Amino acid sequence: MFIVFSKQDGSIKNIATGGNFKSIKDLFPHDHRDYEIIYDSINLEDDPTVINNPDIFKIENKMVVLKDNELSKYRS
């Protein structure tokens, strides 16, 4: 999976699968210069949980992690 994420806070902007994407330019060919100012990208092995729930994850140190307090209502 190819993940585009915010350089500022790590929030996931877009996820693409299929292995055809190597850079932001591949996903946004016309606007890649603008996107590259704000966003970074990473290629990782497909993870259905992340693909189906990108809003509860973010990127830290080139790794997918849960956002803080995202599942707090399920903790005892």
C-alpha positions in Angstrom: 0.0 0.0 0.0 1.2 3.5 -0.8 0.4 6.0 1.9 0.5 9.8 1.5 0.6 11.5 4.9 1.0 14.9 6.4 4.6 16.0 7.2 3.2 18.1 10.0 1.2 15.6 12.1 1.4 12.2 10.3 -2.3 12.1 9.4 -3.0 9.9 6.4 -4.2 11.8 3.4 -4.5 8.9 0.9 -3.9 5.2 0.6 -3.5 3.5 -2.8 -2.9 -0.2 -3.4 -1.7 -2.2 -6.3 2.0 -1.6 -6.2 1.9 0.9 -9.1 2.9 3.9 -7.0 6.5 4.8 -6.0 6.1 8.5 -5.3 3.6 11.3 -4.8 4.2 12.2 -8.5 2.7 8.8 -9.5 -0.5 9.4 -7.6 -0.9 13.2 -8.3 1.0 13.8 -11.5 -0.3 17.4 -12.1 -0.1 18.7 -8.6 2.9 16.7 -7.2 5.0 19.7 -6.5 2.4 21.3 -4.3 1.6 18.0 -2.5 5.3 17.3 -1.9 5.6 20.5 0.2 3.0 19.4 2.6 2.9 15.6 2.3 5.4 12.7 2.4 4.8 9.1 1.3 5.7 5.6 2.2 5.3 2.1 0.7 4.3 -0.7 3.1 2.8 -4.1 2.8 -0.9 -4.0 2.4 -2.8 -4.1 5.7 -6.6 -4.3 5.4 -7.1 -2.8 8.8 -5.2 0.4 7.8 -6.8 0.5 4.3 -10.3 0.2 5.7 -9.8 2.6 8.7 -7.2 5.2 7.8 -8.7 7.8 10.1 -7.6 6.0 13.2 -4.0 5.7 12.2 -1.1 8.1 11.5 2.5 7.7 10.4 5.3 8.2 12.9 8.9 7.4 12.1 7.9 5.8 8.8 5.6 3.3 10.7 1.8 3.1 11.0 0.6 3.7 14.6 -2.8 4.3 16.2 -3.7 7.9 16.8 -3.6 8.9 20.5 -6.9 8.2 22.3 -8.5 6.9 19.2 -9.7 3.7 20.9 -10.0 5.2 24.4 -13.8 4.6 24.6 -13.1 0.9 24.3 -10.6 0.7 27.2 -11.7 -0.4 30.6 
